[in-house]
Amino acid sequence: MQSPESSSSSPVLLNIGGKKYTTTVETLTQREPDSMLAAMFSGRHTLPQHPTTGTVFVDRDGKHFRHVLNWLRDGAIPVMSESEYQQLLREAEYYQLLGLVDCINERLGWKKVDCSEAELTRQDVIKCIQAQKVRFRGVNLSGLDLSKLDLSEVDFSYACIKNTDFSCANLYKAKFGVEASSSSFKNANLRECEFVGANLQESILDGANLRSANLQDAWLTRCSFIETDLHSAHLQTANLTSANLQGANLEAANLKGAKLSGTNLQGANLQRAYLREVDLRDTQLTGAKLGGANLLGAIR
């Protein structure tokens, strides 16, 4: 199903975890234009649709989606218990509704992070990661040396990790919807990490393992990915302007709509990569392997 484009007031039928909702494209895209929902119904993506009802299914909590819709319709925040706010927060984060996330955090009394000075030391972090489940959501870790630590599956959502050293760290399945510019992830294990919409510009990721990582819509300008493993990585609409991916492994990676102006892909493995709707006119591709790549709609 191609997302509705003819009329923003056209009805959209949704099945959220078994609960049925009816709304419009305008509601899903106007208040939070950078959200996942806005991207889904922008007309840029093909969505699975029930063959008879035309319903789009999303495997999330249907109970709280009514609050999501009320927020998108008129900016309404419900009065809830703390545990319910936590549940709604998870849904808001999933749909990347940053305005709703900020409002919920304000209700919960969480403060925005000042990135000028770290709140914790390396020793504090080491103590924290000995716990069963670790979250540094909203914490300022700027400038810390966190190299070689086991930070697998740690939640860094909305944390500030500017100029932070994660080199050689194990960050398998960690979550980074954050400010992370000018940080070092050199030779780190970032397999299946989530960087959706994160700001990583001018960061160093040379030799890192980013297999199946999600960097959709991430800001990756002037990043260094020399000989980085990005096999099957999600880089849809990511901004890779002037990034250095020399010798990187991008086999089967999804780069649909990515910005590649001035990007260095010399010697990169782009076999079976998804390169639809990208502009390659100012991209360095000398020695790159493009066998089986999907270049439909690409400008060369």
C-alpha positions in Angstrom: 0.0 0.0 0.0 1.4 3.4 -1.0 0.7 6.0 1.7 -2.2 8.3 0.9 -1.0 11.3 -1.0 -4.1 12.6 -2.8 -5.8 14.2 0.2 -4.4 14.9 3.6 -8.0 14.5 5.0 -8.4 11.0 3.6 -9.3 8.5 6.3 -6.6 6.1 7.4 -7.6 2.8 9.1 -5.2 1.6 11.7 -5.0 -1.7 13.7 -2.7 -1.0 16.6 -2.1 -4.2 18.5 -5.6 -5.4 17.8 -7.4 -2.1 18.5 -9.0 -0.3 15.5 -8.6 3.5 15.0 -9.6 5.8 12.2 -7.7 9.1 11.6 -6.3 11.1 8.7 -3.0 11.6 7.0 -3.0 15.2 8.2 -3.4 14.2 11.9 -0.5 11.7 11.5 1.9 14.1 9.8 1.3 17.7 10.9 2.1 18.2 14.6 5.2 16.0 14.6 6.6 16.0 11.0 9.8 14.3 11.9 8.1 11.3 13.7 8.0 7.7 12.5 4.2 8.1 11.9 4.8 11.1 9.7 7.4 9.3 7.7 5.2 6.2 7.3 2.3 8.3 5.9 4.4 10.8 4.0 3.8 9.1 0.7 7.5 8.0 0.5 6.9 4.5 1.8 4.9 1.5 0.8 2.9 0.1 3.7 1.4 -3.4 4.1 -2.4 -3.2 3.9 -5.2 -5.7 4.8 -6.4 -6.9 1.4 -10.1 -6.4 2.1 -10.3 -3.7 4.8 -7.4 -1.5 3.8 -6.2 -1.4 7.4 -2.5 -0.8 8.3 -1.4 -3.0 11.1 1.2 -1.8 13.7 2.4 -4.3 16.4 2.3 -1.9 19.4 0.1 -1.2 22.5 -3.3 -0.3 21.2 -4.5 0.9 24.6 -2.2 3.9 24.7 -2.5 4.8 21.0 -5.6 6.8 21.7 -3.5 9.2 23.8 -1.0 9.4 20.9 -3.8 10.4 18.5 -5.2 13.0 21.0 -1.7 14.5 21.2 -1.4 14.6 17.4 -4.9 16.1 17.0 -4.8 18.9 19.6 -1.7 18.5 21.8 -3.6 17.0 24.7 -1.7 15.3 27.5 -3.8 12.9 29.7 -3.7 12.9 33.5 -2.2 9.5 34.4 -0.3 7.7 37.1 3.5 7.6 36.9 3.5 3.9 35.7 1.0 4.8 33.0 3.1 7.8 31.9 6.1 5.4 31.7 4.0 3.1 29.4 3.0 6.1 27.2 6.5 7.3 27.1 7.7 4.0 25.6 5.1 4.4 22.8 6.0 8.0 22.2 9.7 7.1 22.0 8.8 4.2 19.6 6.9 6.6 17.3 9.6 9.2 17.7 7.1 11.8 18.9 9.7 14.1 20.5 7.2 16.8 21.5 5.1 14.2 23.4 8.2 12.7 24.9 9.3 16.2 26.3 5.8 16.8 27.7 5.7 13.4 29.5 9.2 13.9 30.8 8.1 17.3 32.2 5.2 15.7 33.9 7.6 13.1 35.4 9.9 15.9 36.6 12.8 14.9 34.4 15.1 17.8 33.4 16.7 18.4 30.1 20.4 17.7 29.9 23.0 20.4 29.8 25.8 19.0 27.6 28.5 21.3 29.1 29.5 19.0 31.9 29.1 15.2 32.5 27.0 14.2 35.5 28.7 10.9 36.1 32.3 9.6 36.1 33.7 6.5 34.4 33.6 4.8 37.8 29.9 5.7 38.3 29.1 4.2 34.9 31.0 1.0 35.7 29.0 0.6 38.9 25.8 1.2 37.0 26.4 -1.4 34.4 26.8 -4.1 37.0 23.0 -3.8 37.4 20.7 -6.2 35.6 19.2 -3.5 33.3 20.9 -0.2 32.7 19.4 3.1 31.5 21.2 6.4 31.1 18.2 8.0 29.5 18.5 11.8 29.7 21.9 11.6 31.4 24.9 13.8 30.4 27.9 11.7 29.7 29.7 14.2 27.5 33.5 13.9 27.3 33.8 10.7 29.4 36.2 7.8 28.6 33.9 4.8 28.3 36.2 2.8 26.1 36.4 -1.0 26.3 33.4 -1.2 28.6 30.6 -3.7 28.2 27.6 -1.5 27.6 25.5 -4.0 25.6 21.8 -3.3 25.5 22.2 0.0 27.5 19.5 2.6 26.9 21.1 6.0 26.1 17.9 7.6 24.9 18.0 11.4 25.1 21.4 11.3 26.8 24.1 13.7 25.8 27.3 11.8 24.8 29.1 14.6 22.9 32.9 14.0 22.6 32.5 10.7 24.5 35.0 7.9 23.9 33.3 4.5 23.2 36.3 3.0 21.3 36.5 -0.8 21.5 33.4 -0.9 23.8 30.7 -3.6 23.5 27.5 -1.7 22.6 25.5 -4.5 21.1 21.8 -3.6 20.8 22.4 -0.3 22.7 19.9 2.5 22.0 21.2 6.0 21.0 18.4 8.5 20.1 20.8 11.2 21.2 23.3 14.0 20.8 26.5 12.1 20.1 28.5 14.4 17.8 32.3 14.3 17.7 32.4 11.0 19.7 34.6 8.0 19.0 33.2 4.5 18.4 36.4 3.2 16.8 36.4 -0.6 16.7 33.3 -0.7 18.9 30.7 -3.5 18.6 27.6 -1.6 17.6 25.8 -4.6 16.1 22.0 -4.1 16.0 22.3 -0.7 17.7 19.6 1.9 17.3 20.7 5.4 16.2 17.4 6.6 14.6 17.5 10.3 14.2 20.7 10.6 16.3 23.2 13.4 15.7 26.6 11.7 15.1 28.2 14.3 12.9 32.0 14.3 12.9 32.1 11.1 14.9 34.7 8.4 14.3 33.4 4.9 13.6 36.4 3.3 11.8 36.5 -0.4 12.0 33.2 -0.6 14.1 30.7 -3.5 13.7 27.4 -1.9 12.7 25.8 -4.9 11.2 22.0 -4.6 11.1 22.3 -1.3 13.0 19.4 1.2 12.5 20.7 4.6 11.5 17.6 5.8 9.7 17.4 9.6 9.5 20.6 9.9 11.5 22.8 13.0 11.0 26.2 11.5 9.9 27.9 14.4 8.1 31.7 14.3 8.0 31.7 11.0 10.0 34.5 8.5 9.4 33.4 4.9 8.7 36.7 3.6 7.2 36.5 -0.2 6.8 33.4 -0.2 9.0 31.1 -3.2 8.8 27.6 -1.9 7.9 26.3 -5.1 6.4 22.4 -4.9 6.3 22.4 -1.6 8.1 19.4 0.7 7.9 20.5 4.1 6.5 17.3 5.3 4.9 17.3 9.1 4.5 20.4 9.4 6.6 22.6 12.4 6.0 26.0 11.1 4.9 27.2 14.3 3.3 31.0 14.4 3.2 31.3 11.2 5.2 34.2 8.8 4.6 33.1 5.2 4.0 36.3 4.1 2.2 36.5 0.4 2.2 33.3 0.0 4.2 31.1 -3.1 3.9 27.6 -1.9 3.0 26.5 -5.2 1.4 22.7 -5.4 1.5 22.5 -2.1 3.4 19.4 0.1 2.8 20.4 3.6 1.7 17.1 4.6 0.1 16.9 8.4 -0.1 20.2 8.9 1.8 22.2 12.1 1.2 25.5 11.2 -0.4 26.9 14.5 -1.6 30.7 14.5 -1.3 30.6 11.0 0.3 33.7 8.8 -0.1 32.7 5.3 -1.1 35.9 4.3 -2.7 36.5 0.6 -2.5 33.3 0.1 -0.5 31.3 -3.1 -0.9 27.8 -2.1 -2.1 26.7 -5.4 -3.5 23.0 -5.9 -3.1 22.7 -2.5 -1.4 19.4 -0.6 -1.7 20.3 2.7 -3.4 17.0 3.8 -4.8 16.3 7.5 -5.1 19.9 8.6 -4.2 21.9 11.2 -6.0 25.4 9.8 -6.8 26.6 12.6 -9.0 29.0 14.0 -6.3 29.8 10.6 -4.7 33.2 9.0 -4.9 32.7 5.4 -6.1 36.1 4.5 -7.5 36.7 0.8 -6.9 33.3 0.3 -5.3 31.5 -3.0 -5.8 27.9 -2.5 -7.0 27.0 -6.0 -8.2 23.3 -6.6 -7.6 22.7 -3.2 -6.1 19.2 -1.7 -6.5 19.8 1.7 -8.3 16.2 2.3 -9.5 15.6 6.0 -9.5 19.2 6.8 -8.6 20.8 9.8 -10.2 24.3 9.0 -11.6 
